[in-house]
Structures are given as structure tokens and as C-alpha cells.
Amino acid sequence: MTDPAAPPVPAPAAAPATTPVATPVATPVATWRKVLAAILDFIFVFAVAGYAIGYATGNLTDEGFSLNGGPAFLLFAIVILYFALFSRYLGGTVWQRILRVR
């Protein structure tokens, strides 16, 4: 039994009314922009990293650079890391951001 001298227990308060939050709708990006960004990114990182590796290893030629064996593998790894790290941690690669793909 309840004690008649005890103060009444208030009813639980109703949950505060919440207004729905509008989520932004992502607009689709044209496929040609994605493809163009990927091609330009590949050319950019291949040229810059290839020249840097060629310079560091002494594999520069009159036409540019010539990488064989280990330096070529290093260039391949840098290209893969460029796409993976920039896309994941920096919000997109250089050309994805320029062309507003991401």
C-alpha cells in the first residue's frame, strides 16, 4: 500500500518535440567528370613521382625518365598510395577536387 502522507509522484514528462532534420541530397556527378579526373590524376602523379624517382636514382633521359625494376615498382606503389590516401583521408584527389567530383 502507498502512504497517504507521501507526496504524489509526478507523471513522466513527455518527450520534447523534435523537428526533423533535413539531410542534404547529393547530386549525382557526371561520369565523364569522374573519368577525366582519374585520367588527369594518373598523368599528374605519374609525371611528378616518375620524374622525382628518376632524378633520385639517376634514371633521367633526354626525353624524361626511364624506370626499370625497383624504381618502376616504387612508382607503381606511389600511384596506388596516392589514390588510396588522398581519396580516404583528404576528401579526394587533386583533380577530383578541382573538377568537384567529391
Secondary structure, 3 states (H helix, E strand, C coil): CCCCCCCCCCCCCCCCCCCCCCCCCCCCCCHHHHHHHHHHHHHHHHHHHHHHHHHHHCCECCCCECCCCHHHHHHHHHHHHHHHHHHHHCCCCHHHHHCCCC
